[in-house]
Amino acid sequence: MYVCICHPITDKQIKRVLEEGAQTTAAVLKRLDHKIQCGKCVPYVRSMVQEHKDEHRASGCTGCGQCGRHETHTPEPANQESPAPYAYGVAAE
């Protein structure tokens, strides 16, 4: 299912990026190489990020990478090394 109407981003792409270790909405968009345009996708992406975290916590995952189901969840600063006109920060994140 398409999550973003401004960019061709699907829920499967977002799930893949979350499994690769993205932990915030901004990190998801950065890894997909897109910046927010209209913002209508943000609440849905934010809920997918939270759902992903909740599922792994419920299964005993602490983000250490030892469960073998995903890479280590290391926090990724949203705007690290991003040029100013292409920043990935998401309000209230």
Phi and psi restraints in degrees (value plus and minus 20) as a CYANA .aco file:
   2 TYR   PHI     -95.4   -55.4
   2 TYR   PSI     111.1   151.1
   3 VAL   PHI    -118.6   -78.6
   3 VAL   PSI     -55.0   -15.0
   4 CYS   PHI    -133.0   -93.0
   4 CYS   PSI     110.4   150.4
   5 ILE   PHI    -109.5   -69.5
   5 ILE   PSI     -35.8     4.2
   6 CYS   PHI    -105.0   -65.0
   6 CYS   PSI     -50.7   -10.7
   7 HIS   PHI    -150.0  -110.0
   7 HIS   PSI     130.0   170.0
   8 PRO   PHI     -97.0   -57.0
   8 PRO   PSI      53.2    93.2
   9 ILE   PHI    -130.5   -90.5
   9 ILE   PSI     107.4   147.4
  10 THR   PHI    -127.3   -87.3
  10 THR   PSI     144.9   184.9
  11 ASP   PHI     -83.9   -43.9
  11 ASP   PSI     -52.0   -12.0
  12 LYS   PHI     -85.3   -45.3
  12 LYS   PSI     -59.1   -19.1
  13 GLN   PHI     -84.8   -44.8
  13 GLN   PSI     -61.3   -21.3
  14 ILE   PHI     -85.3   -45.3
  14 ILE   PSI     -63.7   -23.7
  15 LYS   PHI     -80.7   -40.7
  15 LYS   PSI     -59.8   -19.8
  16 ARG   PHI     -82.6   -42.6
  16 ARG   PSI     -65.6   -25.6
  17 VAL   PHI     -85.1   -45.1
  17 VAL   PSI     -57.3   -17.3
  18 LEU   PHI     -84.8   -44.8
  18 LEU   PSI     -61.2   -21.2
  19 GLU   PHI     -85.8   -45.8
  19 GLU   PSI     -46.6    -6.6
  20 GLU   PHI    -100.4   -60.4
  20 GLU   PSI     -26.6    13.4
  21 GLY   PHI     100.6   140.6
  21 GLY   PSI     -23.8    16.2
  22 ALA   PHI     -83.2   -43.2
  22 ALA   PSI     118.1   158.1
  23 GLN   PHI    -141.6  -101.6
  23 GLN   PSI     -24.0    16.0
  24 THR   PHI    -154.7  -114.7
  24 THR   PSI     144.3   184.3
  25 THR   PHI     -80.8   -40.8
  25 THR   PSI     -63.3   -23.3
  26 ALA   PHI     -82.3   -42.3
  26 ALA   PSI     -61.2   -21.2
  27 ALA   PHI     -85.7   -45.7
  27 ALA   PSI     -57.0   -17.0
  28 VAL   PHI     -80.9   -40.9
  28 VAL   PSI     -70.4   -30.4
  29 LEU   PHI     -85.4   -45.4
  29 LEU   PSI     -56.4   -16.4
  30 LYS   PHI     -84.2   -44.2
  30 LYS   PSI     -65.9   -25.9
  31 ARG   PHI     -86.0   -46.0
  31 ARG   PSI     -47.1    -7.1
  32 LEU   PHI    -107.2   -67.2
  32 LEU   PSI     -20.7    19.3
  33 ASP   PHI      40.8    80.8
  33 ASP   PSI      24.2    64.2
  34 HIS   PHI    -153.7  -113.7
  34 HIS   PSI     127.9   167.9
  35 LYS   PHI    -131.7   -91.7
  35 LYS   PSI     140.0   180.0
  36 ILE   PHI     -91.3   -51.3
  36 ILE   PSI     116.2   156.2
  37 GLN   PHI    -131.2   -91.2
  37 GLN   PSI     -97.8   -57.8
  38 CYS   PHI    -104.6   -64.6
  38 CYS   PSI     -45.3    -5.3
  39 GLY   PHI      68.6   108.6
  39 GLY   PSI     -20.9    19.1
  40 LYS   PHI     -88.1   -48.1
  40 LYS   PSI     -41.6    -1.6
  41 CYS   PHI    -102.7   -62.7
  41 CYS   PSI     -39.4     0.6
  42 VAL   PHI     -76.7   -36.7
  42 VAL   PSI     -69.4   -29.4
  43 PRO   PHI     -79.7   -39.7
  43 PRO   PSI     -58.7   -18.7
  44 TYR   PHI     -90.0   -50.0
  44 TYR   PSI     -63.9   -23.9
  45 VAL   PHI     -83.1   -43.1
  45 VAL   PSI     -62.7   -22.7
  46 ARG   PHI     -79.3   -39.3
  46 ARG   PSI     -61.4   -21.4
  47 SER   PHI     -89.0   -49.0
  47 SER   PSI     -53.9   -13.9
  48 MET   PHI     -86.9   -46.9
  48 MET   PSI     -59.1   -19.1
  49 VAL   PHI     -82.2   -42.2
  49 VAL   PSI     -67.6   -27.6
  50 GLN   PHI     -84.6   -44.6
  50 GLN   PSI     -61.5   -21.5
  51 GLU   PHI     -81.2   -41.2
  51 GLU   PSI     -61.9   -21.9
  52 HIS   PHI     -81.3   -41.3
  52 HIS   PSI     -67.1   -27.1
  53 LYS   PHI     -81.8   -41.8
  53 LYS   PSI     -64.3   -24.3
  54 ASP   PHI     -83.2   -43.2
  54 ASP   PSI     -62.4   -22.4
  55 GLU   PHI     -81.0   -41.0
  55 GLU   PSI     -63.8   -23.8
  56 HIS   PHI     -93.0   -53.0
  56 HIS   PSI     -55.5   -15.5
  57 ARG   PHI     -84.9   -44.9
  57 ARG   PSI     -59.8   -19.8
  58 ALA   PHI     -84.2   -44.2
  58 ALA   PSI     -49.7    -9.7
  59 SER   PHI    -109.7   -69.7
  59 SER   PSI     -13.0    27.0
  60 GLY   PHI      71.7   111.7
  60 GLY   PSI     -15.8    24.2
  61 CYS   PHI     -95.3   -55.3
  61 CYS   PSI     114.4   154.4
  62 THR   PHI    -132.5   -92.5
  62 THR   PSI     -14.1    25.9
  63 GLY   PHI      64.5   104.5
  63 GLY   PSI      -4.0    36.0
  64 CYS   PHI    -102.7   -62.7
  64 CYS   PSI     -33.2     6.8
  65 GLY   PHI      67.4   107.4
  65 GLY   PSI     -17.8    22.2
  66 GLN   PHI    -106.2   -66.2
  66 GLN   PSI     -32.8     7.2
  67 CYS   PHI     -97.4   -57.4
  67 CYS   PSI     -37.0     3.0
  68 GLY   PHI      58.4    98.4
  68 GLY   PSI     -19.7    20.3
  69 ARG   PHI    -111.8   -71.8
  69 ARG   PSI     -34.5     5.5
  70 HIS   PHI    -183.0  -143.0
  70 HIS   PSI     149.9   189.9
  71 GLU   PHI     -95.6   -55.6
  71 GLU   PSI     147.8   187.8
  72 THR   PHI     -79.2   -39.2
  72 THR   PSI     113.9   153.9
  73 HIS   PHI    -107.4   -67.4
  73 HIS   PSI      71.6   111.6
  74 THR   PHI    -121.7   -81.7
  74 THR   PSI     106.1   146.1
  75 PRO   PHI     -74.7   -34.7
  75 PRO   PSI     117.8   157.8
  76 GLU   PHI    -140.2  -100.2
  76 GLU   PSI      94.2   134.2
  77 PRO   PHI     -78.8   -38.8
  77 PRO   PSI     113.9   153.9
  78 ALA   PHI     -84.2   -44.2
  78 ALA   PSI     -59.6   -19.6
  79 ASN   PHI    -126.2   -86.2
  79 ASN   PSI      -6.8    33.2
  80 GLN   PHI     -80.6   -40.6
  80 GLN   PSI     103.3   143.3
  81 GLU   PHI      38.3    78.3
  81 GLU   PSI       5.2    45.2
  82 SER   PHI    -117.5   -77.5
  82 SER   PSI     111.7   151.7
  83 PRO   PHI     -82.3   -42.3
  83 PRO   PSI     127.7   167.7
  84 ALA   PHI     -70.6   -30.6
  84 ALA   PSI     -64.7   -24.7
  85 PRO   PHI     -93.0   -53.0
  85 PRO   PSI     -26.8    13.2
  86 TYR   PHI    -146.1  -106.1
  86 TYR   PSI      25.9    65.9
  87 ALA   PHI     -98.3   -58.3
  87 ALA   PSI     132.6   172.6
  88 TYR   PHI    -133.1   -93.1
  88 TYR   PSI     -12.5    27.5
  89 GLY   PHI     -80.3   -40.3
  89 GLY   PSI     123.8   163.8
  90 VAL   PHI    -140.9  -100.9
  90 VAL   PSI     110.2   150.2
  91 ALA   PHI     -74.0   -34.0
  91 ALA   PSI     119.2   159.2
  92 ALA   PHI      44.3    84.3
  92 ALA   PSI       9.5    49.5
